[in-house]
């Protein structure tokens, strides 16, 4: 077993997450669904990681546990040395609020609020946030500050969701099928925004997808199947989003 992370400069300082022997079992009546089966998993500081797998492979369950949205049935999750599996619900809420940004396939925007106001929902609950206008400028939407979601394309709405997530300056950005509802050209624009967050802000980014082409923009690709890590590989020369052969 690996030694705990040492925030003062130990040998594992570069790891953001260190998950050990994770299991997750959902009980549905008399049926048990094993979503995770003893997963060992790490994410490095500043890494761009892609999690590949078919529906039901366990990738969303793993991401939700890392982000503090769910808890494992057994096993341990360390976040920079802190054992999340020992945290109370209020501590997990604080962890999600201050350390993690979430992006989902569906944008979860408030339709009655402008782009700026949707981002400000997050900036009002964290310390030292990025200004909403600055976050929207980073994702190329400085000209759409006062537009409502209904006035924007799906790609623009997803970029608002990214701006909202990064406005609190998260350490980690967890993305579950962020291009799943978009066409190819729009998906490229969204992936470019994630690349920018990883490159310019230094955020660690993990992206769930079933689209193998997206894997080429990552530093590392992890394949999941039947609740287990099936394989993983590093990509020495990652591509930019516009270089992907879809």
Buried (B, 14 or more C-beta within 10 A) or exposed (E): EEEBBEEEEEEBBEBBBBBBBBBBBEEEEEEEEBBBBBBBBBBBBBBBBBBBBEEBBBBBBBBBBBBBBBBBBEBBBBBBBBEBBEBEEEEBEEBBBBBBBBBBBEBEBEEEBBBBBBBBBBBEEBEEBBEBBBBBBBBBBEEBBEBBBEEBEBBBBBBBBBBBBBBBBBBBBBBBBBBBBBEEEBBBBBBBBBBBBBEEBEBBBBBBBBBEEBBBBBBBBBBBBBBBBEEBEEBEEBBEBEEBEE
